[in-house]
């Protein structure tokens, strides 16, 4: 198991957070902003770990896609995903998610400016 707390990822030209495990990870107070690709990717395609995680609080903004869950099991207590240029949250057909409170607004923007 892993623990990641108080992490701020900002202004990256790829994926902000690419979480692949280990399984049953505990993440809290994660803020991701202005990633040119996916803000947070929960991924098990590497077939090493399950990528399953429990996320206390996560805030993702101004990314191409906010949160992408691919073949993982993720529980969010609080997820805020806003002002992303594409989807706020994408869950693949093999992904599973449980969200206590979801705040998703101002997503699918068609321009690259800020309001």
Secondary structure by P-SEA (a helix, b strand, c coil): cccccccccccccccccccccccbbbbcbbbbcccccccccccccccccccbbbbcbbbbccccccbbbccbbbbbcbbbbcccccccccccccccccccbbbbccccccccccc
